[in-house]
Amino acid sequence: MNRFQNPPRPRNILRTGLDHCYDPDGIQISCPETGQDPDLNIGIAWPEPRFTILNRELVQDELTGLCWTRKANFFDFPLTWNQALDEIKTMNRQAFRGFTDWRMPNRREMRSLISHGHKKPALPGDHPFIQVFLAWYWTSTTSAKAVAYAWHVHLEGGRMFYGRKDQRYLVWPVRGTPTHIPKTGQNSCFDHLGKIISCPGTGQDPDWNCGEAWPEPRFFRKENEVFDHLTNLIWYDPGALINRPLNWAGALNLVQDMKGTHLWRLPNINELESLIDASEHSPALPLSHPFTGLNDGYWSSTSSFFEPDWSYVLYLNKGAVGVGFKARPEFYVWPVRDIDQK
């Protein structure tokens, strides 16, 4: 049972899908009072059923409102980033299934399909998709740190990193107006060599500019706490904490031992990723952010279902979602709480 009677729901944060808790050795344990992701179950609940098969070729995600091709390997072969963008333009010229707004998903749209409680593939267990490959899938979002690269998501376990645009990966077309998904923040377009280009007609992330707009100002700081108007989450400034890396158990213990009137927690991986501005790097945060004492890697409360002795980590300089070995004191802590949580 959740330790909060009526846990408040942050805005624009999807539940991760992880249902089980694990100790640092990867052994499954009971969740209550652990402070782990499934103990608190923060985020917007998934509808049941989550997916609706619209016809033989299209699937609606009832959580996000996005419409995906049922065939995950829609173009049959891996494509370079430019080839993938061009193939989707062809879909629109041919009005596939009567629609002309098909696009390559941005990084947040692609991640919205991920279930961290599943592996091989890391998709919700009730998904109706076919030809799902355990491979990298392109997004339309260029890496701000390496602009000749674009973000991609791996469906084996749910990691997100970036790949060179002239390499070949799979692409999964999407259409529709998303709900519960913020914009990525990316505002410039780049060719495959990393040269900045005009956005209209490219099919890249800023060309479509999909997602909920960020409020202005996005952040409000009071003493050591920072309120994010986009998500209704309150973050503790890392610069006000002991600035040393911890192992995963130490990270969970630190936030549970924090004194005061509020219940701080280790954020799940979707909460951490919500901070990312895909137009920035080192750190990959909005330029107006008020945080201090930042480091590169931050633990999440979300264990890897693929390898439960690992946990998901946000790599802040790049904006990547990866994993870290729980036993190693390699990553830092960034506590979070809900706005009305006492």
Residue pairs with C-beta under 8 A, 6 or more apart in sequence:
1 32
2 39
2 40
2 41
3 32
3 33
3 39
3 40
4 40
4 263
4 341
7 40
7 41
7 42
7 338
8 232
8 338
8 339
8 340
8 341
9 42
9 43
9 44
10 42
10 43
10 231
10 232
10 233
10 271
10 338
11 180
11 230
11 231
11 232
12 180
12 181
12 182
12 212
12 230
12 231
12 274
13 42
13 43
13 44
13 180
13 231
13 233
13 270
13 271
13 274
14 43
14 44
14 46
14 63
14 64
14 112
14 180
14 181
14 270
15 41
15 42
15 43
15 44
15 45
15 46
15 270
16 37
16 43
16 115
16 116
16 117
16 268
16 269
16 270
16 302
17 46
17 114
17 115
17 116
17 117
17 118
17 124
18 37
18 38
18 115
18 116
18 117
18 268
18 302
18 303
18 305
19 38
19 117
20 28
20 31
20 38
20 117
20 303
20 305
20 308
21 28
21 29
21 30
21 31
21 34
21 36
21 37
21 38
21 39
21 303
22 28
22 29
22 36
22 303
22 308
22 309
23 29
24 247
24 248
24 249
24 309
24 326
24 327
25 309
25 326
25 327
26 303
26 307
26 308
26 309
26 310
26 326
27 308
28 308
31 38
31 39
32 39
33 39
34 252
35 252
35 255
35 256
35 265
35 266
35 301
36 252
36 266
36 301
36 302
36 303
37 116
37 268
37 269
37 300
37 301
37 302
37 303
40 265
40 268
40 301
42 265
42 268
42 271
42 338
43 268
43 270
43 271
44 63
44 180
46 63
46 124
47 62
47 63
49 62
49 126
50 61
50 62
50 63
50 124
50 126
50 127
51 59
51 60
51 61
51 62
51 124
51 126
51 127
51 128
52 59
52 60
52 62
53 59
53 70
53 128
54 60
54 67
55 97
56 70
57 69
57 70
57 71
57 97
58 67
58 68
58 69
58 70
58 97
59 67
59 68
59 69
59 70
59 128
59 129
60 66
60 67
61 67
61 68
61 112
61 113
63 112
63 180
64 109
64 112
64 178
64 179
64 180
64 181
65 176
65 177
65 178
65 179
66 105
66 109
66 112
66 174
66 175
66 176
66 178
67 99
67 174
67 175
67 176
68 113
68 129
68 172
68 173
68 174
69 172
69 173
69 174
70 128
70 129
70 130
71 129
71 130
71 131
72 129
72 130
72 131
72 132
72 133
72 137
72 155
72 170
72 172
73 131
73 132
73 133
73 170
73 172
74 171
74 172
74 173
75 84
75 87
75 170
75 171
77 168
78 135
78 168
78 169
78 170
79 87
79 138
79 168
79 169
79 170
79 171
80 165
80 166
80 167
80 168
80 192
81 138
81 150
81 165
81 166
81 192
82 165
82 191
82 192
83 168
84 104
84 138
84 169
84 171
85 104
85 140
85 202
85 203
85 204
87 171
88 102
88 103
88 104
88 171
88 173
88 203
89 203
91 102
91 173
92 99
92 100
92 101
92 102
93 100
96 102
96 173
99 175
101 175
101 176
102 173
102 174
102 175
103 140
103 173
103 174
103 175
103 203
103 208
103 210
104 138
104 139
104 140
104 171
104 173
104 174
104 203
104 204
105 139
105 140
105 172
105 173
105 174
106 139
106 140
106 141
106 184
106 186
106 205
106 208
106 210
106 211
106 278
107 139
107 141
107 151
107 153
107 160
107 184
107 205
107 278
108 181
108 182
108 183
108 184
108 211
108 273
109 139
109 174
109 178
109 181
109 210
109 211
110 137
110 139
110 151
110 152
110 153
110 160
110 172
111 153
111 158
111 160
111 270
111 273
111 321
112 178
112 180
112 181
113 123
113 124
114 122
114 123
114 153
114 158
115 122
115 123
115 124
115 125
115 158
116 122
116 158
116 269
116 302
116 304
116 305
116 312
117 125
117 305
118 124
118 125
118 305
119 156
119 157
119 158
119 305
119 306
120 134
120 156
120 157
120 306
121 132
121 134
121 155
121 156
122 154
122 155
122 156
122 157
122 158
122 305
122 306
123 129
123 132
123 155
132 155
133 155
133 170
134 154
134 155
134 156
135 154
135 155
135 156
135 169
135 170
136 152
136 153
136 154
136 163
136 169
136 170
137 152
137 153
137 154
137 155
137 169
137 170
137 171
137 172
138 150
138 152
138 163
138 169
138 170
138 171
139 150
139 151
139 152
139 153
139 205
140 150
140 203
140 204
140 205
140 207
140 208
141 150
141 151
141 184
141 186
141 204
141 205
141 278
142 149
142 150
142 151
142 186
142 188
142 189
142 190
142 204
142 205
142 278
143 149
143 150
143 151
143 162
143 281
143 318
143 319
144 186
144 278
144 279
144 280
144 281
144 284
144 319
145 162
145 281
145 282
145 284
145 317
145 318
145 319
146 162
146 194
147 190
147 194
147 196
148 164
148 165
148 190
148 192
148 193
148 194
149 162
149 163
149 164
149 165
150 162
150 163
150 165
151 160
151 161
151 162
151 278
152 160
152 161
152 162
152 163
152 169
153 159
153 160
154 160
154 161
156 306
157 304
157 305
157 306
157 307
157 323
158 306
158 312
158 321
159 320
159 321
159 322
159 323
160 320
160 321
160 322
161 318
161 320
161 321
161 322
162 318
162 320
163 169
165 192
166 192
177 210
178 210
178 211
178 212
179 212
180 212
181 210
181 211
181 212
182 211
182 212
182 214
182 230
182 231
182 274
183 209
183 210
183 211
183 212
183 213
183 214
184 205
184 211
184 276
184 277
184 278
184 279
185 214
185 276
185 277
185 278
185 279
185 280
185 286
186 205
186 206
186 278
186 279
187 206
187 279
188 196
188 199
188 206
188 279
189 196
189 197
189 198
189 199
189 202
189 204
189 205
189 206
189 207
190 196
190 197
190 204
191 197
199 206
199 207
200 207
201 207
205 278
212 230
214 230
214 286
215 229
215 230
217 229
217 288
218 228
218 229
218 230
218 286
218 288
219 226
219 227
219 228
219 229
219 286
219 288
219 289
219 290
220 226
220 227
220 229
221 227
221 237
221 290
224 236
224 237
224 240
225 234
225 235
225 236
225 237
226 234
226 235
226 236
226 237
226 289
226 290
226 291
227 233
227 234
227 339
228 234
228 235
228 274
228 275
230 274
231 271
231 274
232 338
232 339
233 267
233 271
233 274
233 336
233 337
233 338
233 339
234 262
234 336
234 337
234 338
234 339
235 275
235 291
235 334
235 335
235 336
236 258
236 264
236 334
236 335
236 336
236 337
237 290
237 291
237 292
237 293
238 291
238 292
238 293
238 294
238 295
238 332
238 333
238 334
239 291
239 292
239 293
239 294
240 292
240 293
241 254
241 293
241 333
241 335
242 254
243 293
243 295
243 332
244 332
245 295
245 297
245 329
245 330
245 331
245 332
246 254
246 299
246 329
246 331
246 332
246 333
247 326
247 327
247 328
247 329
247 330
248 299
248 311
248 324
248 326
248 327
249 326
250 329
251 266
251 299
251 331
251 332
251 333
252 266
252 301
254 333
254 335
255 264
255 265
255 266
255 333
255 335
256 264
256 265
258 264
258 335
261 342
262 337
262 341
262 342
263 337
263 341
263 342
264 335
264 336
264 337
265 301
265 335
265 336
265 337
266 299
266 300
266 301
266 333
266 335
266 336
267 300
267 301
267 334
267 335
267 336
268 300
268 301
268 302
269 300
269 302
269 312
269 314
269 321
270 302
271 300
271 336
272 298
272 300
272 314
272 334
273 314
273 321
275 285
275 289
275 314
276 284
276 285
276 314
276 319
277 284
277 285
277 286
277 287
277 319
278 284
278 319
280 286
280 287
280 319
281 317
281 318
281 319
282 317
283 289
283 294
283 316
283 317
284 316
284 317
284 318
284 319
285 291
285 294
285 316
294 316
295 316
295 332
296 315
296 316
296 317
297 313
297 314
297 315
297 316
297 324
297 330
297 331
297 332
298 313
298 314
298 316
298 331
298 332
298 333
298 334
299 311
299 313
299 324
299 331
299 332
299 333
300 311
300 312
300 313
300 314
301 311
302 311
302 312
303 310
303 311
303 312
303 326
304 310
304 311
304 312
304 323
306 323
307 323
309 325
309 326
309 327
310 323
310 324
310 325
310 326
311 323
311 324
311 326
312 321
312 322
312 323
312 324
313 321
313 322
313 323
313 324
313 331
314 320
314 321
315 321
315 322
324 330
324 331
